[in-house]
Amino acid sequence: MSAERPLEIDYSQQDSTLTFAPRPVIHSSQQGGWKNIHLAHYQLPAIDFPETTGLQHLISLPSWKQPTEVEMVVNGKRYRCQHDQQEKGHIEIFPAHVPRVNAS
């Protein structure tokens, strides 16, 4: 992880991930007027994310279109997961204010 401060993401703000994600959100709870919880649907290509920290807790329910390997550093610990398109029920939980970055 770098010595610089992680990029803070406020998921409650429209297009908050466009600073590093190449495509905008497809659907969002913000469009439905939800309060105090945020749900978003993205369809992203394989990309490297900068070091980020969310201002809200994040629950991710990924859906894999092809075999994918994800390597990530969260709070200084390295994790590597391999996924395939038949995988169901995968959930990722990222607490607010915990830095995370894709590893290379």
C-alpha positions as CSV (number, residue, x, y, z in Angstrom):
1,M,0.0,0.0,0.0
2,S,1.2,3.5,-0.7
3,A,2.2,6.2,1.7
4,E,-0.4,8.4,0.2
5,R,-3.8,8.7,1.7
6,P,-6.4,6.4,0.1
7,L,-9.0,7.8,-2.2
8,E,-12.2,8.4,-0.1
9,I,-15.4,7.2,-1.8
10,D,-18.7,8.5,-0.7
11,Y,-21.0,5.8,-2.2
12,S,-24.1,7.9,-1.5
13,Q,-23.0,10.5,-4.1
14,Q,-24.0,10.0,-7.7
15,D,-21.1,8.8,-9.9
16,S,-18.7,8.7,-6.9
17,T,-16.8,5.8,-8.5
18,L,-16.2,7.4,-11.9
19,T,-12.8,8.6,-10.6
20,F,-11.5,5.1,-11.0
21,A,-14.2,3.0,-12.6
22,P,-14.5,3.3,-16.4
23,R,-18.3,2.9,-16.5
24,P,-21.1,4.5,-14.5
25,V,-23.5,2.7,-12.2
26,I,-26.3,0.9,-14.1
27,H,-28.9,1.0,-11.2
28,S,-28.7,2.5,-7.8
29,S,-30.7,2.8,-4.6
30,Q,-30.1,6.5,-4.9
31,Q,-32.4,6.6,-7.9
32,G,-35.1,5.1,-5.7
33,G,-34.6,7.6,-2.8
34,W,-33.2,5.1,-0.3
35,K,-31.7,6.6,2.8
36,N,-28.9,5.3,5.0
37,I,-28.1,2.3,2.8
38,H,-26.7,2.2,-0.6
39,L,-27.1,-0.5,-3.3
40,A,-25.5,-0.2,-6.8
41,H,-25.3,-2.4,-9.8
42,Y,-22.1,-2.1,-12.0
43,Q,-20.9,-4.0,-15.0
44,L,-17.1,-3.4,-15.1
45,P,-14.3,-4.8,-17.2
46,A,-11.1,-6.1,-15.5
47,I,-9.4,-3.0,-14.1
48,D,-6.9,-2.1,-11.4
49,F,-8.4,0.0,-8.6
50,P,-6.4,2.6,-6.7
51,E,-6.2,2.4,-2.9
52,T,-9.7,3.4,-1.7
53,T,-11.6,3.7,1.5
54,G,-15.4,3.9,1.6
55,L,-17.2,6.4,3.8
56,Q,-20.0,3.8,4.1
57,H,-19.9,0.1,4.7
58,L,-19.9,-1.8,1.4
59,I,-21.5,-5.1,0.6
60,S,-20.6,-6.5,-2.8
61,L,-22.5,-9.3,-4.5
62,P,-20.3,-10.0,-7.6
63,S,-21.5,-11.9,-10.6
64,W,-18.7,-13.4,-12.7
65,K,-19.1,-13.6,-16.5
66,Q,-15.9,-15.5,-16.9
67,P,-13.2,-17.2,-14.8
68,T,-11.7,-14.3,-12.8
69,E,-8.8,-14.0,-10.3
70,V,-9.0,-11.2,-7.8
71,E,-6.1,-10.1,-5.6
72,M,-6.6,-7.5,-3.0
73,V,-4.9,-5.9,0.0
74,V,-7.3,-5.0,2.8
75,N,-6.1,-3.4,5.9
76,G,-2.6,-4.6,5.1
77,K,-3.5,-8.2,4.5
78,R,-3.3,-9.8,1.0
79,Y,-6.2,-11.9,-0.3
80,R,-6.4,-13.9,-3.5
81,C,-9.6,-15.5,-4.8
82,Q,-10.5,-17.3,-8.0
83,H,-14.0,-17.3,-9.3
84,D,-15.9,-18.9,-12.1
85,Q,-19.2,-18.1,-13.8
86,Q,-21.0,-20.9,-12.1
87,E,-20.2,-19.5,-8.6
88,K,-23.3,-18.5,-6.7
89,G,-23.8,-16.8,-3.3
90,H,-20.4,-14.9,-3.1
91,I,-20.6,-11.9,-0.8
92,E,-17.9,-9.4,0.1
93,I,-18.2,-7.1,3.0
94,F,-15.9,-4.0,3.3
95,P,-16.2,-1.9,6.5
96,A,-16.2,1.9,6.2
97,H,-12.9,3.7,6.6
98,V,-10.8,0.5,6.0
99,P,-8.3,1.0,3.1
100,R,-8.3,-1.6,0.3
101,V,-6.4,-1.8,-3.0
102,N,-6.1,-4.3,-5.8
103,A,-2.7,-5.9,-5.6
104,S,-0.4,-6.4,-8.5
